[in-house]
Amino acid sequence: MPRTIVITGASDGIGAAAARQLHAAGETVVIVGRDPQKTGAVAAELGAASFVVDYGDLSQVRDLAAALLAAYPRIDVLANNAGGVFADRTVTRDGFELTFQVNHLGGFLLTNLLLDRLIESRAAVIQTSSAAAHRFSRFDIDDLQGERSYSASTAYGNGKLANILFTKELHHRFHDAGLSAVAFHPGAVATAFAAEAKGAWRFLYHNALAKRMLISTDKGGSRLTWLAEGTPGETWISGEYYADNRPARTARVASDPAVAERLWEESTRMVGL
Ligand SMILES: NC(=O)c1ccc[n+]([C@@H]2O[C@H](COP(=O)([O-])OP(=O)(O)OC[C@H]3O[C@@H](n4cnc5c(N)ncnc54)[C@H](OP(=O)(O)O)[C@@H]3O)[C@@H](O)[C@H]2O)c1
């Protein structure tokens, strides 16, 4: 029986590659993207349902959750994959720093609004995090909006660290109820990533050599596919962070349960749950 696999950020890059692989494996994939044309094109190619959302506007995340709940009596996998690195500090209409909102708050809100359905379905929630959580984060639970200190790299590293802390806390709160949670680094993947950034980030991903230095979108997508197709407790461990299909090390603060709990509480307050 095909499972229902909802993938955000599936209009391009790693998410689209994973959607193609999971569709080929016989799963029912649900394509969620930001750009209506790109999202529609991937969905049409796969004969899949699609939804459009911009995580820069949390009201759109609430609408997406309502539409998914109306459409799917089961959700077996939720892949919170939408994300990216941006340029100068920008504040969204919701009042939050854009990188934090797109990489963390959007997926946090969506997951919480779908939580009962996910638990009933004994679902897996997968976060596309990054090695940037280790390399670039300077996580300050009292400065989640980068008001005291901001750089695009730090904001991105902090957002990706938040993905891992969210995974740990989801596991802690809901694994006994049947939910599993995992975060992963897909590798340095040749995608449209960093197209909205400036300087080194943009250059690294968008220069003549990039395609040769970076791994393919199919390879990056295969790491998401491996988790979506896997069995928690057998092929992967709930609450863990993976790279290259193996448990991996990340920033030490990611293992601090007090920080994970505080991030959950702060995020809950921010999104008005
Ligand atoms: N590429 C890498 O080397 C790398 C490494 C580590 C982690 N990651 C992570 O992998 C994930 C996928 O990135 P990618 O490399 O596949 O990049 P990508 O090709 O740029 O894909 C990003 C996806 O996220 C969506 N997205 C971006 N901003 C959004 C917003 N405001 N609201 C809703 N959706 C939004 C995009 O939608 P549209 O295209 O429709 O605008 C697209 O589907 C991201 O979380 C990224 O941080 C990537």
The ligand as a Gaussian input file, in Angstrom:
#p B3LYP/6-31G(d) Opt

LIG

0 1
 N       22.257000      22.358000      -1.468000
 C       23.025000      22.107000      -0.409000
 O       24.258000      21.969000      -0.506000
 C       22.393000      21.952000       0.956000
 C       23.229000      21.540000       2.012000
 C       22.665000      21.364000       3.281000
 C       21.318000      21.598000       3.472000
 N       20.536000      22.020000       2.438000
 C       19.113000      22.236000       2.699000
 O       18.374000      21.477000       1.787000
 C       17.065000      22.029000       1.661000
 C       16.703000      22.079000       0.182000
 O       17.592000      22.964000      -0.463000
 P       18.126000      22.753000      -1.948000
 O       19.593000      22.641000      -1.885000
 O       17.345000      21.720000      -2.637000
 O       17.846000      24.212000      -2.558000
 P       16.801000      24.718000      -3.663000
 O       17.018000      24.005000      -4.953000
 O       16.950000      26.201000      -3.641000
 O       15.384000      24.283000      -3.080000
 C       14.835000      24.968000      -1.991000
 C       13.381000      24.623000      -1.878000
 O       12.828000      25.323000      -0.765000
 C       11.759000      26.140000      -1.221000
 N       11.729000      27.399000      -0.504000
 C       12.695000      28.341000      -0.432000
 N       12.258000      29.399000       0.265000
 C       10.983000      29.130000       0.625000
 C        9.987000      29.850000       1.316000
 N       10.177000      31.108000       1.750000
 N        8.784000      29.253000       1.521000
 C        8.539000      28.011000       1.059000
 N        9.439000      27.287000       0.373000
 C       10.641000      27.844000       0.153000
 C       12.046000      26.390000      -2.694000
 O       10.824000      26.734000      -3.357000
 P       10.801000      27.471000      -4.810000
 O       11.918000      26.879000      -5.610000
 O        9.427000      27.068000      -5.316000
 O       10.956000      28.923000      -4.585000
 C       12.597000      25.049000      -3.116000
 O       11.574000      24.126000      -3.357000
 C       17.118000      23.381000       2.343000
 O       16.524000      23.275000       3.626000
 C       18.607000      23.652000       2.491000
 O       18.882000      24.485000       3.582000
 C       21.043000      22.189000       1.176000

